[in-house]
Amino acid sequence: MNGRISFVIIVLFLVIVMSVAMIMLIKKDLDLKEVEAKKMAELQQQQQISQELGDKENYTHTSEYVENTAKNKLGLVNEDEIIYREK
């Protein structure tokens, strides 16, 4: 009889320990999924920024960019353009 009670107590103890360990693992899994979701959102944001920078880099290699920069920053104009200035 004592042997059976000891066996039941040991089995109950093991079930409790395993349940606590399983709960801790589930909590850790949920935390890691949350971190993963945040990192994926950050990755998408960084990819979008990278795409925008790539587009801007491509634009800086165009003649339109060179012309706009010459007009806006240096005040240069094409030969056939007329400049109107306010007094």
N, C-alpha and C positions, 0 to 999 in steps of 0.2 A: 504494500500500500504506500509506504514512504517512497518507494522507487517510482511509482506512478506520479505521485504529487511532485516529486523533484523533476521528473521528465516534463510534466505539464508546465511547471514554473520556468524551466529552461526554454521550452518551446515558446511560451508567452513572451519571455524576455527577448528571444531572437526575433519574434514577430514585431515587437515594439521597436527594437533597434533597426530592423530593416525598414519599417514604416517611416521612422524619423529620417533615415538616410535617403529614402525615396522622396520624401517631402523636400528635403534640402536640395536634392538633385533637380527636382521639378522647378523649385524657386530659382536655382542657378540657371537653368535652361531658359526660363522666362526673362531673366535679367540679360542673358546673352542675346536673346532674340531682340530685345529692346535696343541694346547696343548696336546690333547688326542693322536694325532699321535706321537708326541715327546715322551710322556710317554710310549706308546706301544713299540716304538723302544727301549727305555731304558729298559723296562721290558724284552724284548727279549734278549737284551745284557746281562742283569743280570742273566737270566735263562741259557744262554749259559755258562757264567762264573761259575754258580753254578754246571752245568753238568760237566764242566772240573774239578772243584775241587772235585766233587764226584768221578770221574774217577781216579783222582790222589790219593785220599784217598784209594780207592779200590786197586790200584796198590801198595801202601805202605804196604798193608797187605799180599802181595804175597812173596813167597820164592825168586822169581827172583829179586825183589827189595832189599831184605836183602842181597842176594849174590852180586849184583852190588854195593851196598853201602859198603859192606865189602871189595870188591876189589878196588874200586875207592878211598874211603876215608881212609881206614885203611891199605891198601896194603896187605890184606890177599889173599891167593890163596887156591884152593882145593889141596888135597894131590897128585893127579895125574897130576897136571899142572906144566909146566916148565916156568920159568920166563927168558926172554931175556932183558938185559939192555944195553943201549948204553953207551959207555965210553966218 
